[in-house]
Amino acid sequence: MSSPIAYQAPAINRKKVGDMTVTMLSDGYLDVSFELLNGIDAAKAEALLEKRGAPALPRMNINVYVVHTGNRTILIDSGAGGINGWGGRLQVALAAAGIDPLDIDTILLTHGHPDHIGGLAGPLQTPLFPNVQQLFVHEKELGFWRDDSIYTSAPDGFRPFFEVARNAFNAYGDKLVPFRQEAILPGIQTVPLFGHTPGHTGFLLEDGSDSLLIWGDIVHFPHIQLARPDVTIAFDSDPAQAASTRGQVLDRVVSDKLSITGMHFNLPTAGSVQRDGNAYVLNYDLWSPAV
């Protein structure tokens, strides 16, 4: 008798948005501490998770998306790429999903934190997706990570974030497409969600009556920050703006009945939001073998 397999298969889920197919991939996770949260103590954070039937652990999932349109294969963020031991499962997940990295021709970036950009490039500015023709990033985001004055004044512990981002940006060189406008590709609009970082951006996919908002890091702990939208995290560059943006986008999502997904959601990765008094509740979609 063979020994039982002691690891999980790559986490993959697919969703149709009109004629677009969105493949949701897990790059893994990173374990942090509830002490990173501002406005709530660990005991109350744990209680909110337990109320939703979720493990009371300070664990953040790391998700990546591949969108197939009629003529593009689009990667949205890239996970952490194993930096600091975070994530690093993207290439395995792509293989399991039947997606060849050489087919990816477009990249959309929500922002430049390591758990979103670390899987784009290897050492010495080596692109891991060599056939990419365009990498879209908000001009404010690109400007922030390339600003030498901000880099030199950053705390020592934060400077490696700049080095990861710069390595990734330089790897794609003239493929970078800084944007500020909302419509960048057919069926895909950018949604400014500033506060977490200066150019933090979501992407709204729309085709006919179908839509999906990929909202980046609007939440890091979904059940906690929907119940308490005022709660911010140490990674927010402007916590007050991040909290305000979160409130605005939650109101829009409910009012417009948008399906949503985020880089730190649990499986099956997409869901919907409903009001709960002055707060909100995330309801994950049911998983289905059919797309």
PyMOL commands that set and color helices and strands:
alter all, ss='L'
color gray80, all
select helices_A, chain A and resi 34-36+42-51+83-85+90-96+101-103+114-117+139-145+148-153+159-175+222-227+239-256
alter helices_A, ss='H'
color red, helices_A
select strands_A, chain A and resi 12-17+20-31+37-38+59-68+73-76+106-108+121-122+126-127+134-138+176-179+183-185+188-192+201-207+210-214+232-233+260-261+270-276+279-284
alter strands_A, ss='S'
color yellow, strands_A
deselect
rebuild
show_as cartoon
